[in-house]
Amino acid sequence: MKSAVMNWKTQDNWTWKEFAALLLLEFGFVIGVIKFVVAPMYTEWLSNELYSGTLMGLTIAVVLLLGVYVIALRPQKLSWSEVGLRSFPAKDWWRIIGWTLLYLVGSVIVMEMSVLLVGNSYDNSKTEAMQQNVTVLAVSISFITAAIISPIYEEIFYRGFLYRWLRTRLGIGGGILISSLIFTIIHIPTYNAMPVNFLCGVITAWAYERTNSIWPAIIIHSVLNAIAVLLTSLG
């Protein structure tokens, strides 16, 4: 069992075909179609940026998870454990707490630096949409989207598949750097959050690396997103 878990760091069942297909799904379909064609339709239909953004997030989650299953898992008859959905030892909870605190402190530092150096702001279209409609329903929807839906599909896709694929070919450093850069780029146009997105990619990839499970990365990502939603609703 131990050797099977460790093998994910040095080999996988995929080729450039699966990697290219899933990147095309992300940059071609998700960004090119969902974000620029479908999202405006959702906004016009719902007349609410928060609700349309939530529906868009759910759509992206379904598309990317379905893509991982159809392109990477099903053809090879692989289970979801191949993208990190496996248990982790109870002792790793201390690591998770430490990485979460590191992510929290690091996020504050990089945001403050971006504010001072480039005149960045903590607010973007997502936070503004939420602040304009601070109700129990709105906060609940934002919480579910940011703290549950996004961490699950993003960690499975960007760390469970992309980081693993890159790590087996480029090593830890190359895998973390490139997967984090891809994760940062796909968050355009929320430019103010890009430094934090990069930090998220680094810490969650490292958590996956150290625990052999994607769940710690999901937990860390979820906690920070939940804190961000609560602070935004109070601010």
ZIQUIDA-V840844 format. One record per helix or strand of 3 or more residues. SS is the DSSP state (H for helix, E for strand). FROM is the first residue (numbers start at 1). TO is the last residue. If there is no record, write none. Layout:
# ZIQUIDA-V840844
ss=SS from=FROM to=TO
ss=SS from=FROM to=TO
This chain:
# ZIQUIDA-V840844
ss=H from=2 to=9
ss=H from=16 to=46
ss=H from=49 to=76
ss=H from=80 to=83
ss=H from=92 to=118
ss=H from=125 to=131
ss=H from=136 to=185
ss=H from=191 to=211
ss=H from=215 to=234
